[in-house]
């Protein structure tokens, strides 16, 4: 399989092609969001989703931490595609629930990716919890793996409070009930640019940007 990028030949004045990097997700929301986040860091890559490789199966999230799951997905996707791969694992950690849903955030209600069911269940579980005890944070671990090389992981988080009802239609997941500290709108009420500027995913990938620049 060809390398991610090929150095220009002598006398070639065209700009070098951006290296292809596979994002280990089939979630179109994440692909769009991560492209915007990484573009803002100044790192130039051609980010493609793993759906570009229909024969590459989803990697089971068998880790017990966000970092373990991110590294598993990035390393296995890099091995199967022969390209550098990045992956993240993220979720909502609620203080009064001992950090749950945590790594089970996307399947809290049983079916993976059913945002509405996950929200309904969490709101029901917190129905009698007073505002002062509704502290939570979004956490993200971002990993980069090369097909035959090193792997690194960086982490980020954003703290906030959970509301009693949904607000806003932007974003996805638990965004409609998450009110970041110091803000008066949920992350689902914010335009993408504003949310990306403060998000846990942005903070993790900003930390990973240096590794991307050095290793690619």
N, C-alpha and C positions, 0 to 999 in steps of 0.2 A: 504494500500500500504506500502511496507517495507520502512524503513528509508533509507536515502542516503548511510549510511555506518553502519556496525555493529561492535561493539568492539570485539576484539578477545577473545575467551574463555580462561580460566585459562590453562596454559601449552601450549597454541598455540604460536609457535615461528615464524609462517609465518608473513610476513609484512602485515599491515592492507591494505585493499583495498582502492584505491582512491575513494573519494565520487563522485557519478555521479552528473553532473550539466548539465542542458539543456540550450543550446544556442538558444534563441528565433529567429531563422532564418532558412530558407530553402536554403539560398544562399551558395553554396559549397565553393566559394571564401572566404567568411567571416569565415566559419568554419575552413578552413585550416589556414587562417591568424591568427585567434584568438587562435588556438591551439599553434602555434609557439610563439605568443606574451606571452601567459600565461606561457608556459613552460620556457621562458626566465626569468620570474619573480621569479621562484623557487617554485611557488604554484603547488602542485600536485593534479590534479583533472582529472576525466574521462569526458571530454567534448563531449557531443553528440548533434546533431542537433535536432530541433523539428520535423523534418521529420521522426524521429524514432517513433513518435506518430501520425500516419496518421489521427486519429479521432480528433486531436486537431486543431481547425481552426486558421487561421492567425488572429492576433490581429489588429484591425483597428488603425491606427495612427491618433487619433483624437486630440492629443495635439497640442499646438501652439509653443512649444519649443522642442529642442532636448531632454532635460532632462525629460519633461513630457512624450514624446513618449517612451523613453527608460524605464521609470518606469512603464508605462502602459503595455508594452509588457512583461517585466520581471515578474511583479506581476500576470498577468493573466495566463502566461505560468506556473508559479509555482503552481498556484491554480489548474489548469487543470491536470497537470502531477503528482502533489504530490512530486515533487523534487525541490531542489534549482534551480533557473533559473537566467541566466544573459542575458542582452539584451543591444544593443546599438542603438543609432540613430545618424547618422552623415551626413554631407553634406558639400557642397561648399558654402561659403559666399563671394560674390563679392562686393567690396566697392562701385563701381560706380552704382551698381544695388540696393543699399540700403540693402545689406545683402542677397539678392536672389542669387541663387535658395533656399538656406537655407534648411528648412525642406521638401521642394518640390524637392530636388535635383534628387532623383531617378525617378521622374515622371515629370520632367520639360517640356518635349515635349508631355506629355499627357499619354503615356503608361508607366506603372511602369517597371523600369529595362531595358529600351531600351537605352543602353549606347551611341550607335552611333547617334541616333536621338537627345538625350540630348546634346551631344557634338556639333552636327551640329547647333542646335538652339542657343546654347550659343555663339558659334563662330560668328554666323550671327549677334546676338545682339551686340556683341562687335567689329564688323568689323572695325568701324571708330574710335575706342577708342585708343588713344596713349598709348605707353608702360608705361609712368609714371602714368597713371590712371588705370592700369590693376591689381592693388593690390587685393589680395583675401586671404582667409584662409580656411583650412579645420577644421571643428569643430566636436567633438565627445562627446557624453554623454554616459557613461557606467553605467548600473544599475545592482544591485544584489537584488533578492527577495527570501525569504524563504516561503514555503507554508503557514505557520501559524505564521510567524515572521516578523522581521523588513525588510525594504527595504532601500537601500542607492544608491546614484548616485554620480559619479565623472566625471569630464570633462577635456578635453585636446584639444589643437589646434596646428596647424602649419601654419605659414605665408609664403606667396610666391607671385608670379606674374603669370598671365595667358599669355601663348604664343598665337601667331596668327594661329598656325597649330599644328597638332599632332606630337609628338615625342615619339617613343618607343612603345613596344607591351606588356610589362609586366603590372601588376596591372589591374585595372578595373575602371569603372566610369570616372571621370574627370582626372585621373592620366596622360593621354598623353599630357595635356596642362598645367599642374601645375608644375611650377619651384620653388622649395622651396628656401627661402632666404639663401644665402651663398653657394648654389650649382649650378653646371653648367649642370645638367641633370634633366629631369623631373622625377617624381616618377614612370613613366612608363618605364623609361630607367634604373632604378636601380634594382639590384637583390633584391629578397624578403627580405633577411636579412638586407640589407642597408636601404630599405624603412621602414621596421618594426622598425628599431632603432630610427627613427625620427618621425614616423607618429603620427597624432592626436589620432588615435585609441590606439596606444601603450601608449601614455602619459595618456590617460584616464584609461586604464586597469592597468597600473603600479600603478596608484593612488588607483584603486579598489582592487589590490592584497592584501593589508593589511586587508581589510574588508573580503575578501575571506578566508584568513588564520584565522581570528578571529571567523567568524561566522560558518565556516564549521569544 
